[in-house]
Amino acid sequence: MNQQTASSAPRARHGVQFATDALAWALSLVAAEALRHEFDLARVAWAPLAVVIVAAVLVQLAAGWATHLYRGRYTDGSFEEVRALMGAVGLTTALVAVPLLVLPASLHVSRSVVLIAAPIAFVLMLATRYVRRLAWERDRRPTTSATPVVIFGAGDAGSRLVKALAGDAESPFRIVGMLDDDPARRNAQVRSVRVLGTLDDLPQVVADTDAEAVIVAIGQATAELMRRVHDVAGEAGVRVKVMPPFGEILSNKNRVADLRDISIEDLIGRQPVDTNVESIAGYVTGRRVLVTGAGGSIGSELCRQLARFGPSELIMLDRDETGLQQTQIGTFGHGLLNTRDVVLADIRDADALQRIFADRRPEVVFHAAALKHLPMLEQYPDEAWKTNVLGTLNVLQAARAVGVGTFVNISTDKAANPASVLGHSKRAAERLTAWVAENEPGKRYLSVRFGNVIGSRGSMLPTFRALIEAGRPVTVTHPDVTRYFMTIPEACQLVVQAGGIGRGGEVLILDMGEPVRILDVARRMIELSGKDVDIVFTGLREGEKMHEELVGRTEHLERPFHPKISHARVEAASPDQLDRADW
């Protein structure tokens, strides 16, 4: 019974829609014919007019059915419905008016009555649809109990958000106004929601509307803009919400209305560089690709991105079985660990690598396996030598033995003018990679260098977050220390692109923008948490720099392919030239 009721409801609505359109034709035809007789209804030939009305109604029904007007294809009042309605009215006008023009005048009905009535009928039909659309929107508006919010950004993203929230009766947010810094949008209006000013007007708008939050609806918003929004919202005493990226919306990972609280990543990240990965990642498609360190933060994201480009085989190698399982889940949707795409091995084991490479014969290698914690390696420098230097050499030699054509070594900004064990070990890995490039002409063995990766396992942000959640003091080495930051996806995009545009023996360096002061990061994270947590300065640790560098003193940069990606030549060093005693 409920199913029958539910299915009959649309049919009833479409029937009402046709009835109103039929009434619109009838009223407009009567009005047009009455106008000819100066509204002396006694002079109107009602019988012939009734025939014309019936003909117009029947043709409108047929035309409307053919264009799906009365079959539920269109949303009330949408542009698509207006176009279909225009076509149906035009067809009805033509099919009814032409016979009238050729019939004798003795019919006692004006030959132009349909031509006069058509625009009147069209306007009446539009009016009924507009009224229905207003009623539909009114019924779907969020209730007054929903949280009042202001949207910052009246562009395409803001318009989408307004439509998504204003058309959801169960939305927890009720939009009370919009803000935009573009003067051209000062008087803009979307779904009756007006632009009330710029971001600087937020405190006054909050006072006038009782808004409790501001939602940032700007695609590719820079960290600088997000910090400004956060600061102004703090002055106004409201929360900040953020829309998901358009990429996640288009891939159905999130909806437009899936809002989240502003995060520290929003405040210190950078606007992603357009690396055009899809246009140059053809060297991966159809090839056997191997990733070392696949269980780590960079390696796992790299595997997920590489899988999109259709390699014939993706081989994920790591010594961490749990990390491999998580990567397998994120890349292939299962964690069975009994398939050939996962390989459990340690890059320190040269013999094992030789066997694996000889068996699997990869054509492209991304080398992400490394030890990366600077203070730990200062205590245990031999471990850095075994993994970052000898381990890299093992991978290089195994790759060289099977004729790998593209080898991308993932390095760090600490390799530029190294002052730490980590920096020296990664610099040695870069030089070894350049040495193989010199001895393998026609093949691309190169390195990619970038700064701190936001959110990577064991990095600064997760550490700060854990300390704050535990209510413990956040430790910062020095009030003025700065670092470069980038997101994990962006770092991996650079790595993938490096394999396409890098040349043998080079190191590729992404323009990291302005360095960020760590103290500012700590303060903002504490503020976002809402907790009262102290900051303790511990002093720079052995091997740490006050300010990191991306380019070595002897390196000369060029940007032959991308304005945001620099290329530099690394001084090659054979294994015989590397001396552990130099550290």
C-alpha positions as CSV (number, residue, x, y, z in Angstrom):
1,M,0.0,0.0,0.0
2,N,2.8,2.4,0.9
3,Q,4.6,1.5,-2.4
4,Q,1.5,2.2,-4.4
5,T,1.0,5.5,-2.6
6,A,4.7,6.5,-3.2
7,S,4.5,5.6,-6.9
8,S,1.2,7.3,-7.5
9,A,2.4,10.6,-5.9
10,P,4.6,11.6,-8.8
11,R,1.9,10.6,-11.4
12,A,-0.6,12.8,-9.5
13,R,1.9,15.7,-9.5
14,H,2.5,15.3,-13.2
15,G,-1.2,15.2,-13.8
16,V,-1.7,18.4,-11.9
17,Q,1.1,19.9,-13.9
18,F,-0.6,19.1,-17.2
19,A,-3.9,20.3,-15.9
20,T,-2.4,23.7,-15.1
21,D,-0.8,23.9,-18.5
22,A,-4.1,23.0,-20.1
23,L,-5.8,25.7,-18.1
24,A,-3.1,28.2,-19.2
25,W,-3.9,27.4,-22.8
26,A,-7.6,27.8,-22.2
27,L,-7.4,31.1,-20.4
28,S,-4.9,32.6,-22.9
29,L,-7.0,31.5,-25.9
30,V,-10.2,33.0,-24.3
31,A,-8.3,36.2,-23.5
32,A,-6.9,36.5,-27.0
33,E,-10.3,36.0,-28.7
34,A,-12.0,38.3,-26.2
35,L,-9.4,40.9,-26.9
36,R,-10.4,40.8,-30.6
37,H,-14.0,41.5,-29.6
38,E,-13.0,44.2,-27.1
39,F,-14.0,41.9,-24.3
40,D,-17.6,41.6,-25.4
41,L,-18.0,37.9,-24.5
42,A,-21.4,37.8,-26.2
43,R,-19.7,38.2,-29.6
44,V,-17.2,35.3,-29.0
45,A,-17.9,32.2,-31.0
46,W,-17.6,29.7,-28.2
47,A,-18.1,26.5,-30.0
48,P,-15.3,27.0,-32.6
49,L,-13.1,28.4,-29.8
50,A,-13.7,25.3,-27.7
51,V,-12.5,23.2,-30.7
52,V,-9.3,25.3,-30.8
53,I,-8.8,24.9,-27.0
54,V,-9.3,21.2,-27.1
55,A,-6.8,20.9,-30.0
56,A,-4.2,23.0,-28.2
57,V,-4.6,21.0,-25.0
58,L,-4.2,17.7,-26.8
59,V,-1.2,18.8,-28.8
60,Q,0.3,20.2,-25.7
61,L,-0.2,16.9,-24.0
62,A,1.5,15.0,-26.8
63,A,4.3,17.5,-27.1
64,G,4.8,17.5,-23.4
65,W,4.8,13.7,-23.2
66,A,7.4,13.6,-26.0
67,T,9.7,16.0,-24.3
68,H,9.2,14.3,-20.9
69,L,7.5,17.4,-19.4
70,Y,4.9,15.2,-17.8
71,R,7.1,12.2,-17.1
72,G,9.2,13.6,-14.2
73,R,12.5,14.2,-16.1
74,Y,12.9,17.8,-14.9
75,T,13.1,19.6,-11.6
76,D,10.4,22.3,-11.2
77,G,11.5,25.6,-12.5
78,S,14.9,24.4,-13.8
79,F,16.5,25.7,-17.0
80,E,16.1,22.3,-18.5
81,E,12.4,22.3,-17.9
82,V,12.0,25.8,-19.3
83,R,13.7,24.7,-22.5
84,A,11.5,21.7,-22.8
85,L,8.4,23.8,-22.1
86,M,9.4,26.3,-24.7
87,G,9.7,23.5,-27.3
88,A,6.4,22.0,-26.3
89,V,4.6,25.4,-26.5
90,G,6.3,26.2,-29.8
91,L,5.3,22.9,-31.3
92,T,1.7,23.3,-30.1
93,T,1.5,26.8,-31.5
94,A,2.8,25.7,-34.9
95,L,0.5,22.6,-35.2
96,V,-2.7,24.5,-34.1
97,A,-2.0,27.9,-35.8
98,V,-1.2,26.6,-39.3
99,P,-4.6,24.9,-39.8
100,L,-6.3,28.1,-38.6
101,L,-4.5,30.1,-41.2
102,V,-5.7,27.9,-44.0
103,L,-9.3,27.4,-42.8
104,P,-12.0,29.8,-44.2
105,A,-12.9,32.9,-42.3
106,S,-16.4,31.6,-41.7
107,L,-15.0,29.6,-38.8
108,H,-15.6,32.8,-36.7
109,V,-12.3,32.4,-34.8
110,S,-9.4,34.8,-35.3
111,R,-6.7,33.1,-37.4
112,S,-4.1,34.7,-35.2
113,V,-5.7,33.7,-31.9
114,V,-3.1,31.0,-31.2
115,L,-0.2,33.3,-32.1
116,I,-1.5,35.9,-29.6
117,A,-2.3,33.3,-26.9
118,A,1.0,31.4,-27.1
119,P,3.2,33.9,-25.2
120,I,0.4,34.4,-22.6
121,A,0.1,30.6,-22.1
122,F,3.9,30.3,-21.9
123,V,4.1,33.0,-19.2
124,L,1.3,31.4,-17.2
125,M,3.0,28.0,-17.4
126,L,6.2,29.5,-16.2
127,A,4.4,31.3,-13.4
128,T,2.8,28.0,-12.1
129,R,6.2,26.3,-12.2
130,Y,7.9,29.2,-10.4
131,V,5.2,29.0,-7.6
132,R,5.8,25.3,-7.3
133,R,9.5,25.8,-7.2
134,L,9.2,28.4,-4.4
135,A,6.9,26.0,-2.4
136,W,9.4,23.2,-2.9
137,E,12.3,25.3,-1.8
138,R,10.4,26.6,1.2
139,D,9.6,23.0,2.3
140,R,13.2,22.0,2.0
141,R,14.8,24.9,3.9
142,P,16.7,24.1,7.1
143,T,14.7,24.7,10.2
144,T,15.3,27.8,12.4
145,S,17.0,25.5,14.9
146,A,19.9,24.9,12.5
147,T,23.1,26.7,13.2
148,P,23.3,30.1,11.5
149,V,26.4,30.4,9.3
150,V,28.0,32.9,6.9
151,I,29.7,31.7,3.7
152,F,32.9,33.3,2.6
153,G,33.2,33.0,-1.1
154,A,30.4,33.9,-3.5
155,G,31.9,32.2,-6.6
156,D,31.1,28.8,-8.1
157,A,32.0,26.9,-4.9
158,G,29.9,29.2,-2.7
159,S,26.9,29.0,-5.0
160,R,27.1,25.2,-5.0
161,L,27.2,25.2,-1.2
162,V,24.3,27.6,-0.9
163,K,22.2,25.4,-3.1
164,A,23.2,22.2,-1.3
165,L,22.5,23.6,2.2
166,A,19.5,25.7,1.4
167,G,17.8,22.7,-0.3
168,D,18.4,20.3,2.6
169,A,15.7,20.4,5.3
170,E,17.9,18.2,7.5
171,S,21.0,20.4,7.1
172,P,22.6,21.4,10.5
173,F,23.4,24.8,9.0
174,R,21.2,27.7,8.0
175,I,22.8,30.3,5.8
176,V,22.3,33.9,6.9
177,G,24.6,35.7,4.5
178,M,27.7,35.6,2.3
179,L,31.0,37.4,2.2
180,D,33.4,38.0,-0.7
181,D,36.4,40.2,-1.2
182,D,35.6,40.7,-4.9
183,P,34.0,44.2,-5.4
184,A,32.1,42.8,-8.4
185,R,30.2,40.5,-6.2
186,R,29.2,43.0,-3.6
187,N,25.5,42.9,-4.6
188,A,25.4,39.3,-5.6
189,Q,22.6,37.0,-4.4
190,V,22.2,33.2,-4.5
191,R,18.9,31.6,-3.5
192,S,17.9,34.8,-1.7
193,V,21.2,34.8,0.2
194,R,22.9,38.2,-0.3
195,V,26.6,39.2,-0.1
196,L,26.8,41.3,3.0
197,G,30.4,42.6,2.7
198,T,34.0,41.5,2.6
199,L,35.9,39.2,5.1
200,D,36.8,42.3,7.1
201,D,33.1,42.9,7.7
202,L,32.7,39.5,9.4
203,P,32.6,40.8,13.0
204,Q,29.8,43.2,12.1
205,V,27.9,40.6,10.0
206,V,28.1,38.2,12.9
207,A,26.7,40.9,15.3
208,D,23.8,41.6,12.8
209,T,22.9,38.0,12.0
210,D,23.9,36.0,15.1
211,A,26.0,33.7,12.9
212,E,28.0,31.1,14.8
213,A,30.4,29.9,12.1
214,V,31.9,31.0,8.8
215,I,32.3,28.5,6.0
216,V,35.2,28.9,3.6
217,A,33.9,28.1,0.1
218,I,36.9,28.9,-2.1
219,G,38.6,26.3,-4.3
220,Q,42.4,26.1,-3.9
221,A,42.4,28.6,-1.0
222,T,46.0,29.5,0.0
223,A,47.3,29.0,3.5
224,E,47.8,32.7,3.8
225,L,44.1,33.3,3.1
226,M,43.1,30.5,5.5
227,R,45.2,32.1,8.2
228,R,43.5,35.5,7.6
229,V,40.0,33.8,7.8
230,H,41.0,32.1,11.0
231,D,42.3,35.3,12.6
232,V,39.2,37.4,11.6
233,A,36.9,34.6,12.7
234,G,38.7,34.6,16.1
235,E,38.0,38.3,16.5
236,A,34.4,37.7,15.6
237,G,34.1,34.8,18.0
238,V,32.9,32.2,15.5
239,R,34.2,28.8,14.3
240,V,35.6,28.2,10.8
241,K,34.4,25.4,8.6
242,V,35.9,24.2,5.3
243,M,34.4,22.6,2.2
244,P,36.0,19.4,0.8
245,P,38.2,19.9,-2.3
246,F,36.4,19.7,-5.6
247,G,38.5,16.6,-6.5
248,E,36.9,14.7,-3.7
249,I,33.5,15.9,-4.6
250,L,33.9,14.9,-8.3
251,S,35.3,11.5,-7.3
252,N,32.3,11.0,-4.9
253,K,34.5,10.7,-1.8
254,N,32.6,13.7,-0.3
255,R,29.6,15.8,-1.0
256,V,29.5,19.6,-1.3
257,A,27.8,19.8,2.1
258,D,30.4,17.5,3.9
259,L,32.0,20.3,5.9
260,R,34.8,19.9,8.4
261,D,36.6,22.1,10.9
262,I,39.6,24.0,9.8
263,S,42.8,22.1,10.4
264,I,46.4,23.1,11.0
265,E,47.1,21.6,7.5
266,D,44.9,24.3,6.1
267,L,46.8,27.0,7.9
268,I,50.4,26.0,7.1
269,G,49.9,24.1,3.8
270,R,50.4,25.8,0.4
271,Q,48.3,26.1,-2.6
272,P,49.0,22.9,-4.6
273,V,51.3,23.4,-7.6
274,D,49.8,22.3,-10.9
275,T,52.1,19.5,-11.6
276,N,50.1,18.1,-14.5
277,V,50.8,14.6,-13.4
278,E,48.3,13.0,-15.8
279,S,49.9,14.5,-18.8
280,I,53.4,13.1,-18.2
281,A,52.8,9.8,-16.2
282,G,52.7,7.7,-19.3
283,Y,56.1,6.2,-18.4
284,V,54.2,4.3,-15.7
285,T,51.3,3.0,-17.8
286,G,51.7,-0.6,-18.8
287,R,55.1,-0.9,-17.0
288,R,56.2,-3.0,-14.1
289,V,56.7,-0.5,-11.2
290,L,58.4,-1.1,-7.9
291,V,58.2,1.1,-4.8
292,T,60.5,0.6,-1.8
293,G,59.4,1.8,1.5
294,A,55.8,1.2,0.4
295,G,54.5,0.8,3.9
296,G,55.5,4.4,4.9
297,S,53.6,7.6,4.6
298,I,55.2,8.7,1.3
299,G,55.5,5.2,-0.1
300,S,51.8,4.3,0.6
301,E,50.4,7.5,-1.0
302,L,52.8,7.0,-3.9
303,C,51.4,3.5,-4.5
304,R,47.8,4.9,-4.4
305,Q,48.7,7.5,-7.0
306,L,50.7,5.2,-9.2
307,A,47.8,2.7,-9.3
308,R,45.6,5.3,-11.1
309,F,48.0,5.3,-14.1
310,G,47.6,1.6,-14.9
311,P,51.0,0.0,-14.4
312,S,51.0,-3.6,-15.6
313,E,52.3,-4.6,-12.2
314,L,52.7,-2.6,-9.0
315,I,55.2,-4.1,-6.6
316,M,55.2,-2.8,-3.1
317,L,58.3,-3.6,-1.1
318,D,58.9,-2.9,2.6
319,R,60.3,-4.6,5.7
320,D,57.2,-3.5,7.8
321,E,54.5,-6.1,7.2
322,T,51.8,-4.1,9.0
323,G,52.6,-1.0,6.9
324,L,52.4,-3.2,3.7
325,Q,49.0,-4.4,4.7
326,Q,47.7,-0.9,5.2
327,T,49.1,0.2,1.9
328,Q,47.5,-2.8,0.2
329,I,44.1,-1.9,1.7
330,G,44.4,1.7,0.6
331,T,45.6,0.8,-2.9
332,F,43.7,-2.4,-3.8
333,G,40.9,-2.5,-1.2
334,H,42.1,-5.6,0.6
335,G,44.8,-6.6,3.0
336,L,45.2,-10.3,2.2
337,L,49.0,-10.2,2.0
338,N,49.0,-13.4,-0.1
339,T,49.4,-11.7,-3.5
340,R,52.5,-10.8,-5.5
341,D,52.0,-7.1,-5.2
342,V,53.5,-7.1,-1.7
343,V,57.1,-8.0,-1.1
344,L,58.6,-8.3,2.4
345,A,62.3,-7.4,2.3
346,D,64.9,-5.1,3.8
347,I,66.9,-2.9,1.5
348,R,69.9,-3.6,3.6
349,D,69.9,-7.2,2.3
350,A,71.7,-6.9,-1.1
351,D,71.3,-10.6,-2.0
352,A,67.5,-10.5,-1.4
353,L,67.1,-7.4,-3.5
354,Q,69.1,-9.0,-6.3
355,R,66.8,-12.1,-6.3
356,I,63.6,-10.0,-6.1
357,F,64.7,-7.7,-9.0
358,A,65.8,-10.6,-11.1
359,D,62.5,-12.4,-10.5
360,R,60.1,-9.4,-10.9
361,R,62.2,-7.3,-13.4
362,P,60.8,-3.9,-12.6
363,E,61.0,-1.2,-15.3
364,V,60.4,1.8,-13.1
365,V,61.6,2.1,-9.5
366,F,60.6,4.7,-6.8
367,H,63.0,4.5,-3.8
368,A,61.2,5.8,-0.7
369,A,62.7,3.5,1.9
370,A,64.8,5.5,4.4
371,L,65.4,6.4,8.0
372,K,64.4,10.0,8.5
373,H,64.3,11.0,12.2
374,L,67.2,13.4,12.5
375,P,67.8,13.2,16.3
376,M,67.6,9.4,16.3
377,L,70.2,9.2,13.5
378,E,72.5,11.6,15.4
379,Q,72.6,9.0,18.2
380,Y,72.9,6.0,15.8
381,P,74.8,7.2,12.7
382,D,75.7,3.7,11.7
383,E,72.0,2.9,11.1
384,A,71.8,5.9,8.7
385,W,74.8,4.6,6.9
386,K,73.4,1.1,6.6
387,T,70.0,2.1,5.4
388,N,70.2,5.5,3.7
389,V,73.6,4.9,2.0
390,L,74.3,1.2,1.6
391,G,70.6,0.4,1.3
392,T,70.2,2.9,-1.5
393,L,73.3,1.5,-3.1
394,N,71.8,-2.0,-2.9
395,V,68.6,-0.8,-4.6
396,L,70.6,1.1,-7.3
397,Q,72.7,-2.0,-8.1
398,A,69.8,-4.3,-8.2
399,A,67.9,-1.9,-10.5
400,R,71.0,-1.5,-12.7
401,A,71.4,-5.2,-13.0
402,V,68.0,-5.7,-14.6
403,G,68.0,-2.6,-16.8
404,V,65.6,-0.3,-14.9
405,G,64.9,2.6,-17.2
406,T,63.6,5.2,-14.7
407,F,64.8,5.4,-11.0
408,V,63.5,8.1,-8.7
409,N,65.3,8.5,-5.4
410,I,63.3,10.4,-2.8
411,S,65.5,12.8,-0.8
412,T,65.1,15.7,1.6
413,D,65.9,19.4,2.0
414,K,68.4,18.4,4.7
415,A,70.6,17.0,1.9
416,A,71.3,20.6,0.8
417,N,74.4,21.9,2.6
418,P,74.1,19.0,5.1
419,A,74.7,19.6,8.8
420,S,73.3,16.4,10.2
421,V,73.8,12.6,9.9
422,L,70.5,12.5,8.1
423,G,71.5,15.2,5.7
424,H,74.9,13.6,4.9
425,S,73.3,10.2,4.4
426,K,70.7,11.5,2.0
427,R,73.2,13.6,0.2
428,A,75.3,10.5,-0.3
429,A,72.2,8.7,-1.7
430,E,71.7,11.6,-4.2
431,R,75.4,11.4,-5.3
432,L,75.2,7.6,-5.7
433,T,72.1,8.0,-7.9
434,A,73.9,10.6,-10.0
435,W,76.9,8.2,-10.3
436,V,74.7,5.4,-11.7
437,A,73.1,8.0,-14.1
438,E,76.6,8.8,-15.5
439,N,77.2,5.1,-16.1
440,E,73.8,4.3,-17.6
441,P,73.4,6.7,-20.5
442,G,70.0,6.9,-21.9
443,K,68.4,6.0,-18.6
444,R,67.0,8.3,-16.0
445,Y,68.4,7.9,-12.5
446,L,67.5,11.1,-10.5
447,S,66.5,12.4,-7.1
448,V,63.6,14.5,-5.8
449,R,64.1,16.9,-2.8
450,F,61.4,18.5,-0.6
451,G,60.9,19.7,2.9
452,N,58.8,18.5,5.8
453,V,55.7,16.5,4.8
454,I,52.6,17.4,6.6
455,G,51.0,14.5,8.5
456,S,53.7,11.9,7.6
457,R,54.2,9.2,10.2
458,G,56.3,10.5,13.1
459,S,56.5,14.0,11.8
460,M,56.0,17.2,13.7
461,L,52.3,17.7,13.4
462,P,51.2,14.2,14.7
463,T,53.7,14.7,17.5
464,F,52.3,18.1,18.5
465,R,48.7,16.7,18.2
466,A,49.4,13.8,20.5
467,L,51.0,16.1,23.1
468,I,48.1,18.5,23.0
469,E,45.5,15.7,23.3
470,A,47.4,14.4,26.3
471,G,47.5,17.9,27.9
472,R,51.2,17.9,27.9
473,P,53.5,20.9,27.0
474,V,54.3,21.2,23.3
475,T,58.1,21.2,22.8
476,V,59.6,23.6,20.3
477,T,63.4,23.8,19.8
478,H,63.7,27.5,19.3
479,P,61.3,30.5,19.0
480,D,62.6,31.5,15.6
481,V,63.2,28.1,13.9
482,T,61.4,27.7,10.5
483,R,60.7,24.8,8.2
484,Y,59.3,24.2,4.7
485,F,56.1,22.2,4.5
486,M,54.1,20.3,1.9
487,T,51.3,17.8,1.9
488,I,51.8,14.1,1.3
489,P,49.7,14.0,-2.0
490,E,51.6,17.0,-3.3
491,A,55.0,15.4,-2.4
492,C,54.0,12.3,-4.3
493,Q,52.7,14.2,-7.3
494,L,56.2,15.8,-7.5
495,V,57.8,12.4,-7.3
496,V,55.7,11.0,-10.1
497,Q,56.2,14.0,-12.3
498,A,60.0,13.8,-11.6
499,G,60.1,10.5,-13.4
500,G,58.6,12.1,-16.4
501,I,60.5,15.4,-16.7
502,G,63.7,14.8,-14.8
503,R,67.0,14.0,-16.5
504,G,69.6,11.6,-15.4
505,G,71.8,12.8,-12.6
506,E,69.5,15.7,-11.6
507,V,67.8,16.6,-8.4
508,L,64.4,18.2,-8.7
509,I,63.3,20.7,-6.1
510,L,59.7,22.0,-5.7
511,D,59.2,25.7,-5.0
512,M,58.2,25.4,-1.4
513,G,57.0,29.0,-0.9
514,E,57.8,30.8,2.3
515,P,59.1,28.8,5.3
516,V,56.8,28.6,8.3
517,R,57.8,29.4,11.9
518,I,57.3,26.3,14.1
519,L,56.2,28.4,17.1
520,D,53.3,29.8,15.0
521,V,52.3,26.3,14.1
522,A,52.3,25.2,17.8
523,R,50.3,28.2,18.8
524,R,47.7,27.7,16.2
525,M,47.3,24.0,16.9
526,I,46.8,24.8,20.6
527,E,44.2,27.4,19.7
528,L,42.4,25.0,17.4
529,S,42.3,22.4,20.2
530,G,40.7,24.8,22.6
531,K,43.0,23.4,25.4
532,D,45.3,25.4,27.7
533,V,48.7,23.9,26.9
534,D,52.1,25.4,27.5
535,I,54.9,25.7,25.0
536,V,58.4,24.7,26.2
537,F,61.6,25.6,24.3
538,T,64.2,22.9,24.4
539,G,67.0,24.4,22.2
540,L,68.2,23.2,18.8
541,R,69.4,19.6,18.8
542,E,72.6,18.3,17.4
543,G,72.7,18.6,13.6
544,E,69.6,20.8,13.4
545,K,69.5,24.0,11.5
546,M,67.7,27.2,12.4
547,H,66.4,27.5,8.9
548,E,66.4,24.7,6.3
549,E,67.8,25.2,2.8
550,L,66.5,23.6,-0.4
551,V,69.5,24.3,-2.7
552,G,73.2,23.5,-2.0
553,R,75.8,26.3,-2.2
554,T,77.4,24.8,-5.4
555,E,74.2,23.9,-7.1
556,H,72.9,26.0,-10.0
557,L,69.2,25.9,-10.7
558,E,67.2,26.0,-13.9
559,R,63.5,25.5,-14.6
560,P,63.3,24.1,-18.1
561,F,59.8,22.4,-17.9
562,H,57.8,23.9,-15.0
563,P,57.9,27.3,-13.4
564,K,57.6,25.8,-9.9
565,I,60.0,22.9,-10.3
566,S,63.8,23.6,-10.3
567,H,66.4,21.2,-11.7
568,A,70.0,21.1,-10.4
569,R,73.0,18.8,-11.1
570,V,74.3,16.7,-8.3
571,E,78.0,15.9,-8.0
572,A,78.3,12.2,-8.7
573,A,80.2,9.9,-6.3
574,S,81.1,6.3,-6.8
575,P,80.8,3.9,-3.9
576,D,84.6,4.0,-3.6
577,Q,84.5,7.7,-3.0
578,L,82.1,7.5,-0.1
579,D,83.8,7.3,3.3
580,R,81.8,6.7,6.5
581,A,84.6,8.4,8.4
582,D,83.7,11.7,6.8
583,W,80.7,12.0,9.1
